Amino acid sequence: MKVLILGGGLTGLAASQLISKKHEVLVLEKGDRPGGLAASFKKGEFDIPYFYHHVFKQETITQDYLKKAGVEIDNWRKVRMGIFVNGESVNFTNPLELIKFDYLSLMARIRFGFFGAQFFIPQNWSRLKGKNAEEWLLKAAGREVTEKIFTPLMYNKFGMPLKNISAEWLAIRLAAREAQSFFGYPKGGVYKIVDYLVKNNKSRIVFKAKLSSVDLNNKTVIYNGKKVKYDVLINTIPMPEFLKIVKGLPAKLRHKWKKVRFIKHLSAVVAHKESLDDFYWINVFGKEFGGIIQHTYLNDVYPFKLSFVFSYAPKEKLWKMSDKQVERLFIKRVKEMYPQFKPLWVKVTRAVYADPFADEDYVKYKPQYETGVDGFYNAGIQVTSPEYMRSMNNSLMSGQVIAKKVLDL
């Protein structure tokens, strides 16, 4: 059986590695390297991730792949996560510090604490299906917490008002309690997983593959001017890109999947002389970017400190800036926050399709693994959202799930 996989990110690579043990597999990746959002670039002897990553101790699938790749994580640690607003930073992983956060009134701080406590109790958040985050938060957390904390926090994340965000999706994210988890980072970097999946893979992987046509009726794909036939097609590329090239897709599916939208991500990967503060992750209100992650808090192996200054869902004006303009702006704003900040080098990175936007109706139109079209499947984060948040672990899991479906045919 000939299996063709569109996309060489973690989902495509995990699926291809398993399927290629029994079938002929071709993976088509438009970029010049594998890994998708988990790819890295070279800086001297070091592999530097294009975008920030970390592993949670409960993410067993990622850890299984790391062990297979010959690396492990031995630096699990709790991290400090905070909010920077009005020139002040507060550690929201510490209730005692949060209660002194005068950005909120005393009553709002108490209500914020009670709101957060509910996520320590397992619940079925599907009861929020069909509700938007604004109506849920106003009732559950109160107006002040909603407007002062969640409105800017979610706008930083999605560039959209709370009323356009799924309450169920947000509750699932909050219930994951990332801030209370143990964080880790593998020695040698997350690229070790990518390297393992490529080297221990019987598939043929083609890079710089420019797709021009996917014909579901004739089961053919044209890339780089070549036409190839398949028996099974697995799509992991973002749906907006897939819809541009697919033929023979039932009108009902095209109508549903046209609603799938993605969030952009803009980062400045910054090397600097000294740590900024003792926060691993700080959410920033009132700046052009939404947060800073100090990567070397978990992975202090470089002759410099390394941070990611990032903006999810950047405003169009910011997105259209040149890399140099973004660099200058972000560096200026970081210096306003941390006068001692001295950058050594900066690399601006961008992802047009960082995360599917899960509004309250996403479950009604999102792509499914099984499409009802003979030989055609989907996989990846656009399939697993909103039940599973974007992560390396869930991308790898999705690759395993679709591989089992294909191997069971």
N, C-alpha and C positions, 0 to 999 in steps of 0.2 A: 504494500500500500504506500502511495506517495503522499506525504504530509507536507504542506507548505505553511510556514508560520510567518506572519507579517509582524516585524518588530523584534529587535534583539536586546530588549531590556531584560530585567530579571525574570519576568513572567515567561517571555518567549524562550529565554535560555534554559530555565528550569524545565519547561515543558519539552523542549527539543532534546535535552539530555536524556530524559526518561523514555520518550517515544522512539528515539533513534536506536535504542537497544533492540527494537523489533521491526522497525519500519524505516524506509528511506525518508529523510527529512531535509528540507531546504529552509533556511532562515534568511529572510531578507531584511536588512537593517539599513536605513537611509544614511546614518551617520558613518564616520570613519573609524569608529571604535564601538565595542559592545558595552552593554550595561545601562543604557538609557540615563535616567536620573542618578544612577549609582556609578556613573563613569568618573574617572579621575584624570588629572593632567600632571605632567612631570614638572617638578621644580627642583633642579639639581638631582639628587639621588632619591628624592621623596615623591610618592604618589599623593597628590593633594586632591581631595574630592571637589567636584564642581559645586556641589550643594551640600549643606550640612546633613549629617547622618549621626545617629546613635542607635544603640541596641538596648532594649529593655530586657531585664533578667527573665521575664515571663515569655519572651519571644523564642520559643524552643526551636522553631523551624530554622530561623536564622542561625542559631547556635549550632544546629546539626550540620548545616552547610559549612560553617566556619571550621568545625572539627574535621570535616572531610577535606577542607582546603589546608589543613595542617596548622591552623591558628586558633587560639582561644582568647577569651577575655578574662583577665585576672584582676581587673581594676574596677570591679563593680562598686558604685558609690551612689549615695544620695546627693542630689545637687540642690543648689539654691536657685530658685526661679523668682523673678521679681517684675515689678512694674515701675517704670520711670515716667513721672509726670510732674510738671511744674518744678523741675529742678531737684526732685526728691525721688529716691528709690526706696521701695518697700519689698520685703521678702514675703510673698504670699503663700509660701510653703510653711510659714511659721505663724500659727494663730496669735501668739503673744505679740509679734511684731505688727501683724495685721490690725490688731485692736487699737494700735497707736497711730494708725494711718489716717491723719486728719484730712486727707483728701475727701474722705467720706464722713458723714455725721456719725455719732456714736450709735444711733439706732440702725443706721444703714450697715455699719460694720458688724453689729450683732446679727442682723438679718442675713448678711453675706455669709457669716460663719454657719448659721443654721442651714442656709441653702446648700453650702458645700458639704455639710455633714451627711446629707441624704445619699451622696454618691458612694459612701462606704457600705451601703446596704444593697445587695443584689436586687435588681428590679427589672421588670419587662418594659423597656422603654417604647415598645411598639404601640403602647397606649397613647403615645403622642403623635402617632401617624396622622398626617393631614393637617397638623397644627404648625404655625410658624413660630420661630424662636421668640419674637417680640411678645406675642400674646401669652406665651408660656412663662417667660421671664418676668414680665410685669406682675403676674399673679404669684409666681413662686419666689422671686427674689426682691420684688418691690421696684418702684420707679427709679429711685436714686441709684441703686446698684445697677439696674438695667442701663440707665442713661450714662452713668459715669464710668462704668467698668466694661460691660458687655457691648455697648454700642461702638466705642472706639476699638475695642479688642477685636470684634468681629469685622469691623470695617477694615482694620489692618490686615485681616486674614482673607477677606473676600471682596472688599471694595464695594459691598452692597449693604443696604439696611437690614436690620434683624428680621423685618417682616418678609424678606425674600429668602430666609434661611430656614431649613427644616428643624423643627424643635426636636424631633426624634434623633436626627443626625447629631445635633449639638449635645444632647443628653448622653448619647453613646460616647462622644468624645470626652465629655466631662467625667463620665463613669469609668473611663479607662484610667483616670487618676494618674496621668503621666507625672505630675509633680511629686507624687509620693513613691514613684517607682525607683528601682535601682537602675542606674544608667551605666553603660559600658561602651567601649570602642575597641575593636580588634587590633592587635599588633599588626602592623603592616597595612592597615586600612581595609575598608569595606571592598575595595577592588579585588581583594584576595578571593572573595566569593565569585566575582565575575570571571577572574582568571581561571579558577577551578572549573566553572561551568563550561568555559570555552575549551579548555585543554582536555577535559574528560567528557568529550561529546563526539558522537559519531556523525553528527549532522554536518551538512555543508552550510557554512555561514558566509553570506555575501554582504560586504560593506559597501557603502556609497551606492546602494541599490535604489534607483529612482523609479518608483512605481508609476505607471501610466494607465493601467487598466486591470480591473478584477472583474471577470465575467463569471457570475454564479451559475448561469445556465449551462455554459460550455465547460465549466470548471477549468478556466485558464487564467493566468496572471501574466501581464507583460511588464517587464522591468528592464531598464537599460536597453530597450529595443528588442529584448528576447522574450519569446512566448513559451511558457512552461505550463504543463498540465498537472493537475493534482487530483487526488481522491478525497482528501480532507484539507480544509482551509481553516486555520486558526488566526483570527484577527486580534492583535494586541495593540495596534496603533490607535491614536485618539479618533473617536468617531467622526468629528468634523473633517479630518483628513481622509478617512475611509470613504465617506459619502461622496467625496469629489471624484473618486475613480471607480466606484462599483457600478456594475451593470447587472440587471436581473434581480435586483433586490425588490421584494414585494412592497407595494406602495404603502401598506399599513406600517411596515417596519421603518421605511424611510421617513414617514410622517412622524413616528414616535422618536426616532433617533436624531432627527433634526433639532430636537429640543435640548440635546446634550451639549452643555457648555463646560468650558474649563477655566481654571484660574491660572493666571500668569505668575511667574516668580522671577524676581530680579535680585541678584546678590552682588555684593562686593566682597570677594575673598581677600582679607587684609592680613598681612604679616606686620607685626609691630614689636617694639622692644620689650615692653612690660605689660603685665596683666592690667586690665581696665579696672576691675573690682573683683569681688569674690562671688559674683553671680555667674552661673553657667549660661543661663538664658534670661534675658531681660526684655520684656515687652515695652515698647516705647510709644508713648502717646504724644501727639503734637509735632512729630517730625515727618519727613517725607518717607522714611522707612519705618517698618513696624517692629523691629527687634534686632537684638545682637546676641549671637551665640558664640561664646569663647570656646572654640574647639579644643584648645590645648588644656582646658580644664579636665578633659577626659583622655587626651592623647598628647602629652607634653614630650614629644620626641624630636622636635625640630630645634634648630639653633635660633629660633624666634618664637614669639607667641602668634597664634593664628585665630582669627575670628571671622565670622560670617555676619555681615551687616545686610539684612534682608528686607525685602518688601514683597509680600504676597499681594496679588491684585493691585499692582501699582497703577496710579492714575495715568491716563493716556499721555499727558504732558511729560511725566517722568519716564514712561516706557519709550517714548520717541526720542529721548535724549541720547546722544552718542555715549559710548562707554566712558570716554574721557570726561564728559560732562557729569555723568553719574558718579564717577570716581571723585571728582572735585567736590560735588555737593555732599556726598556721604561723608567724606573725610572732614569737611567743614563742620557738619552737624555732630559728628562723633567728638571732635575737639571741643565743641560747645558743652558737651556732656562731661568729657574727661580731658581737662586742660593738659594733663601729662602725656596724652596720647601722641606717639611718634610713629607714623607708618613707615615701613621699609619698602614694601611693594604692594600693589593692588591688582587683582584680576576681576573684572566684571563678568558675571555669568548670567545667562537668561534661559528660562524655560517657558515656552508658549503654552504648553499643556502640562502644568504641574499637578493639578488635582481636579477631578470633576466637581462641578459646583452642584451640591446636593440641596436643592430647594425642597419645599414640603411635598412636591409632586414627583420627585425624582424616581421613586420606586415604581411609579406608573409608566415611565417611559424609558427607564435605563436599559441598556443592552443586557441580555441574558447569555449564559454559557451556551445553551441550546437555542437555536434560532428558528427551528422548524423548516429551514432550508437545507436540502440534502447536502451533507458533507461540509456544512459551514457552521463554525463556532466562534464565540468571542471569549476573551479572557482578559484579566488585568484589573486595575483599580476602578475602571469605569463600570465593571461588572460587580465588583465586591462592595462598592459604596452603596448605601451609607452604613450597612451593617458592620463593615470593617474599614477602619480609617487607613489613609495612605501610609504605607510603611514598607520597608524591604521585606519584612516578615510576611505581610499579606500579599505582596507581589509574588514571592516565592510559593506561598500557599496556593495562589490562584494557578500558577504553572503546574503544580502537582495535581490540582483538581481537574484541570482540563486534560492533562496527560492521562489520568485514569479513565476519563470518559472516552478518550480516543482508543486507548489500549483495550477497553472493554467492548469495542465494536465487533 
